[in-house]
Amino acid sequence: MSTRADANQQGLLADGTFGVSPYTREEAWAIASRLSPRDTIRVAARDSSGEILNQYDRLWDLDGPAPTTTWAMLLADDDLRFRYLCFDFDNSNGPAARDADRLSYWLDELNVPHLVCISGPSGGRHLWVRLEAPADAAAVKELAHYARSILTSLDVQPLTNPASGCVRPPYAPHRAGGYSNPLGNIGLLIDREAGEHTIEQLTALLVDLGAELPPTETTLPHGAILDGAGNPRIRGPKRPLSAAMDAALHGPAGADASHTLARILIAAANSRWSYDDIVGAAASATGLEHARTRRVGNDRVRRSPASTEKVLRSAWHYAVRFVASHPLNATGDDPDYRTRVTSVTTTVQRALERADSLPGLWATRNGRVEGTHSQRAVLDALCLYMLQSGRPVVEADVRRLSADTGYGRTTVSVALTALARDWIEKVAEAEGVHANKYRLHSRFSTEISDPNRTQARMRAEHAASLPLQQTLVQAIGIRLRLLNHDVFTAPRSLGRARGLLYMHIRESGSVGVSELSMQLGVSTSSVRRRLARLVSSGLIERAGGGWRRIALSARDFVARSLNVDGHLARRARLYELERARWAWWQAEVTWMERKSKRRRGRRPSHFTESDRPGYVAYPRGPSRRCDHRAAMELVRAGILDGGFAQVA
């Protein structure tokens, strides 16, 4: 079964170069024709000098002659369902050979037939799996991101784009010389197929090995705060777990230890526990077994301390956000959660699919077109809140949206008004300390009438998939995080237009001008101008025939060089002060509207003690009208730091 073999016996010479392919170009083309799930294949382009580019932007009929450049086979069929998995390991991102060997070993453990190829002269690896049953794109995308979290050299692009994700098949020539060289019998790919549950089994194995989707960094929902160590918790005094959940904490973890861990942490968050409380319990509580050990076959093996901490922290962050967005009962249970999340995820997926199909709408400031990139960012953030909470209606104020998108609150307010025409609906007005409540437009919640059988089948089969919710949360979070930085948002920075381009450039692999132009909905000349500025700033670099992002930390250096660093932090601090002032004023209004309150000096002596709550009175001017400017100065000076800040 294993395809890990001695490369020197498979055509790779001692000096690291490739020998001659055992097949002619026409024979290699015939192999691709036999394997391809579609009638067309992608072919590499040439530049004006004749150099072959790493841009497979042309479709070539398989019935025609072999192209003169090279080719890459599409992994999904015409229904956009994956017929092959191909894990593309790139040496520029990490140890490709080692990562391919690790994945090959795990597939051997699952008894999954697969084929490893040396992709070309650079020593990268392609690991191929032919699927017995077509796989849904969402499940494959989730698998790819889980694998990427522990196999750092993996390029997830081919497995996350069912429309155009492609990889050079075995024996296809490499543009820099050599060919895709199989380290085993190609019959493993031609004649052997992986079982229909392969994706689910491999995903479960990766999770047990410590894989996880990257956390999404957004502002905390109402009701959640950060403790002294910077970990989230629910505001309020700690209380004991219910009898049922205490029994779960100290009882057996059961067959699904990860589910048991999630239930316990949600109940603990609901009981106002802190992350330190969970860490203390994890040392001995049997219900938290998933944090201490991972499943290997029918057994469990101990995790390293770093792995345990990683699992606990990720699960705790999710539990706190969940509880902050859900009114739970005393036991911490939410019996309707799965059904509700299924509905919310399906609705959000439909809205995002519609938004993705209109790239030009979000890329323009043309007054004749009702859409801007700020509106798309706000739409993304609202969808993210819905997915994180599992609720179709979310509370969102302009300051929170501003913090998570990087746009100013005025821009956010304008975007919300514009989105209310076709994309979202306001279901409740702001009241007191609570903000407006929104949901997606009702047209996204109804059953689709589109006769396209592919989309209908994909939704029907995976609408109830909780992993799809996590995948969407991750994808939206990455988009917002890439754009939300001083280097793109501050005055005199690189600007939003270049930030949008940066957001579409991959961390691994490369992307060309034509693809960026199509994704952004702008001309190629505009793309080239923006690329030139990003290159000169040191945020991206050439990779093959396209571009890729440099490490995210490069944004901090560029922001400092432009003298714009700290812009978003200062804005966030201002918003915190404004929230505290507003909460102070709302508390003052509540006290003023209370009947039979006692005021000093307004009644006989037995009423001389004021019953004002334990905070100072809101400042007022000579006319006794509230003075919001003076209140802000007092808040800046720390007048609310003695405990009232909890109200905010």
Disulfide bonds with the S-S distance in Angstrom:
none
